[in-house]
Amino acid sequence: MPIQSSLLDFLGVEWDTSIGHELTVLHAREKFGADFFREVIILAMWALWIHMNSIVFDGASLSIAAWRRSFMEEIKALTLRLRRC
């Protein structure tokens, strides 16, 4: 399974690249079914950025599990910040 598919499956995002970039994003947001779609995507990309940096600068190995841990830590931190508000 390609890494992209694994990440999108974990997030519960349907990504149909056959319909063009803008429509792909709109379709994915609609199918996701929650108001916080943008936040999930932003945090997923942030976790991916952090993981890729650890590969490049720290010699870590590519790991979906490590990305998931990082993503879940970011989501938990976000929910803690939201609860205080």
GULUMKE-296918 format. One record per residue: residue in one letter; y negated, z, x negated of N, C-alpha, C in turn. Coordinates in nm, 2 decimals. Example, Ala and Ser with C-alpha at 12.3 -4.5 7.8 and 13.67 -1.06 7.14 Angstrom:
BEGIN
  type      ny      nz      nx     cay     caz     cax      cy      cz      cx
     A    0.57    0.78   -1.32    0.45    0.78   -1.23    0.33    0.78   -1.32
     S    0.22    0.71   -1.28    0.11    0.71   -1.37    0.00    0.79   -1.29
***
This chain:
BEGIN
  type      ny      nz      nx     cay     caz     cax      cy      cz      cx
     M    0.12    0.00   -0.09    0.00    0.00    0.00   -0.12    0.00   -0.09
     P   -0.22   -0.09   -0.07   -0.34   -0.09   -0.15   -0.42    0.04   -0.13
     I   -0.49    0.07   -0.23   -0.57    0.20   -0.23   -0.67    0.20   -0.11
     Q   -0.74    0.09   -0.09   -0.84    0.08    0.02   -0.77    0.11    0.15
     S   -0.66    0.06    0.18   -0.59    0.08    0.30   -0.55    0.23    0.31
     S   -0.50    0.29    0.20   -0.46    0.43    0.21   -0.58    0.52    0.24
     L   -0.70    0.49    0.18   -0.82    0.57    0.20   -0.87    0.55    0.35
     L   -0.87    0.43    0.40   -0.92    0.41    0.53   -0.82    0.47    0.63
     D   -0.69    0.46    0.61   -0.59    0.52    0.70   -0.61    0.67    0.70
     F   -0.63    0.73    0.59   -0.66    0.88    0.58   -0.78    0.91    0.67
     L   -0.88    0.83    0.66   -1.01    0.86    0.73   -1.00    0.82    0.88
     G   -0.90    0.74    0.92   -0.88    0.70    1.06   -0.98    0.59    1.09
     V   -1.01    0.51    0.99   -1.11    0.40    1.01   -1.03    0.26    1.01
     E   -1.06    0.18    1.12   -1.01    0.05    1.13   -1.11   -0.05    1.06
     W   -1.07   -0.12    0.96   -1.17   -0.20    0.88   -1.12   -0.35    0.89
     D   -1.18   -0.42    0.98   -1.14   -0.56    1.00   -1.23   -0.66    0.93
     T   -1.19   -0.70    0.81   -1.28   -0.79    0.73   -1.28   -0.93    0.78
     S   -1.21   -0.97    0.88   -1.21   -1.11    0.92   -1.33   -1.14    1.01
     I   -1.41   -1.04    1.05   -1.52   -1.07    1.14   -1.66   -1.06    1.08
     G   -1.67   -1.05    0.95   -1.80   -1.04    0.88   -1.84   -0.90    0.86
     H   -1.92   -0.88    0.76   -1.96   -0.75    0.71   -2.02   -0.66    0.82
     E   -2.13   -0.71    0.88   -2.20   -0.63    0.98   -2.11   -0.60    1.10
     L   -2.04   -0.69    1.15   -1.95   -0.67    1.26   -1.84   -0.58    1.22
     T   -1.79   -0.59    1.10   -1.69   -0.50    1.05   -1.73   -0.35    1.06
     V   -1.85   -0.32    1.02   -1.90   -0.19    1.02   -1.92   -0.14    1.17
     L   -1.98   -0.23    1.25   -2.00   -0.19    1.39   -1.87   -0.16    1.46
     H   -1.77   -0.25    1.44   -1.64   -0.24    1.50   -1.57   -0.11    1.45
     A   -1.58   -0.08    1.32   -1.52    0.04    1.27   -1.58    0.16    1.33
     R   -1.71    0.16    1.34   -1.78    0.28    1.40   -1.74    0.30    1.54
     E   -1.73    0.19    1.62   -1.69    0.20    1.76   -1.55    0.25    1.78
     K   -1.46    0.20    1.69   -1.32    0.24    1.70   -1.30    0.39    1.65
     F   -1.38    0.43    1.56   -1.37    0.57    1.51   -1.39    0.67    1.62
     G   -1.48    0.64    1.71   -1.50    0.73    1.83   -1.56    0.86    1.81
     A   -1.64    0.88    1.70   -1.71    1.00    1.68   -1.85    0.98    1.63
     D   -1.95    1.06    1.66   -2.09    1.05    1.62   -2.11    1.06    1.47
     F   -2.02    1.12    1.40   -2.04    1.15    1.26   -1.97    1.05    1.17
     F   -1.95    0.92    1.22   -1.89    0.82    1.14   -1.96    0.80    1.01
     R   -2.09    0.79    1.01   -2.17    0.76    0.89   -2.15    0.87    0.79
     E   -2.15    0.99    0.83   -2.13    1.10    0.74   -2.00    1.10    0.68
     V   -1.89    1.07    0.75   -1.76    1.06    0.70   -1.75    0.95    0.59
     I   -1.81    0.83    0.62   -1.81    0.72    0.52   -1.89    0.76    0.40
     I   -2.00    0.82    0.42   -2.09    0.86    0.30   -2.01    0.96    0.21
     L   -1.95    1.06    0.27   -1.88    1.16    0.20   -1.75    1.10    0.13
     A   -1.69    1.01    0.20   -1.57    0.94    0.14   -1.61    0.86    0.01
     M   -1.72    0.79    0.02   -1.77    0.71   -0.09   -1.82    0.80   -0.20
     W   -1.88    0.92   -0.17   -1.92    1.01   -0.27   -1.80    1.07   -0.34
     A   -1.70    1.11   -0.27   -1.58    1.16   -0.33   -1.51    1.05   -0.42
     L   -1.52    0.93   -0.38   -1.46    0.82   -0.46   -1.54    0.81   -0.59
     W   -1.67    0.81   -0.58   -1.76    0.81   -0.69   -1.73    0.92   -0.79
     I   -1.72    1.04   -0.74   -1.68    1.15   -0.83   -1.55    1.13   -0.89
     H   -1.45    1.09   -0.82   -1.32    1.06   -0.87   -1.32    0.95   -0.98
     M   -1.39    0.85   -0.95   -1.40    0.74   -1.05   -1.46    0.79   -1.18
     N   -1.57    0.87   -1.16   -1.63    0.93   -1.28   -1.53    1.01   -1.36
     S   -1.45    1.09   -1.29   -1.35    1.17   -1.37   -1.25    1.08   -1.44
     I   -1.22    0.97   -1.39   -1.13    0.87   -1.45   -1.20    0.82   -1.58
     V   -1.32    0.77   -1.56   -1.39    0.71   -1.67   -1.43    0.81   -1.78
     F   -1.49    0.92   -1.74   -1.54    1.01   -1.84   -1.45    1.13   -1.89
     D   -1.35    1.16   -1.80   -1.27    1.27   -1.83   -1.12    1.23   -1.86
     G   -1.09    1.11   -1.85   -0.96    1.06   -1.87   -0.86    1.09   -1.76
     A   -0.91    1.12   -1.64   -0.82    1.15   -1.53   -0.74    1.03   -1.49
     S   -0.64    1.04   -1.41   -0.56    0.93   -1.36   -0.60    0.90   -1.22
     L   -0.59    0.78   -1.18   -0.62    0.74   -1.04   -0.52    0.82   -0.95
     S   -0.58    0.89   -0.85   -0.49    0.97   -0.76   -0.55    0.98   -0.62
     I   -0.48    0.93   -0.52   -0.53    0.94   -0.39   -0.53    1.09   -0.35
     A   -0.44    1.17   -0.40   -0.44    1.31   -0.36   -0.56    1.38   -0.42
     A   -0.61    1.35   -0.54   -0.73    1.41   -0.60   -0.85    1.36   -0.52
     W   -0.85    1.24   -0.48   -0.97    1.19   -0.39   -0.97    1.27   -0.26
     R   -0.85    1.28   -0.20   -0.84    1.36   -0.07   -0.89    1.50   -0.09
     R   -0.85    1.57   -0.19   -0.90    1.70   -0.22   -1.05    1.71   -0.23
     S   -1.11    1.62   -0.30   -1.25    1.61   -0.32   -1.32    1.58   -0.19
     F   -1.27    1.49   -0.11   -1.33    1.46    0.02   -1.32    1.58    0.11
     M   -1.21    1.64    0.12   -1.19    1.76    0.21   -1.29    1.87    0.16
     E   -1.31    1.89    0.03   -1.40    1.99   -0.01   -1.54    1.96    0.03
     E   -1.58    1.83    0.03   -1.71    1.79    0.07   -1.73    1.81    0.22
     I   -1.63    1.77    0.30   -1.63    1.79    0.44   -1.65    1.94    0.48
     K   -1.57    2.02    0.41   -1.58    2.17    0.44   -1.72    2.22    0.41
     A   -1.77    2.18    0.30   -1.91    2.22    0.26   -2.01    2.17    0.37
     L   -1.99    2.05    0.42   -2.08    2.00    0.52   -2.07    2.08    0.65
     T   -1.95    2.12    0.69   -1.93    2.19    0.81   -1.99    2.33    0.79
     L   -1.99    2.39    0.68   -2.05    2.52    0.65   -2.20    2.51    0.67
     R   -2.26    2.41    0.61   -2.40    2.39    0.62   -2.44    2.36    0.77
     L   -2.36    2.29    0.84   -2.40    2.26    0.98   -2.39    2.39    1.07
     R   -2.29    2.47    1.04   -2.28    2.59    1.12   -2.40    2.69    1.11
     R   -2.46    2.69    0.99   -2.57    2.78    0.97   -2.69    2.73    1.05
     C   -2.70    2.60    1.07   -2.82    2.55    1.15   -2.79    2.57    1.30
***
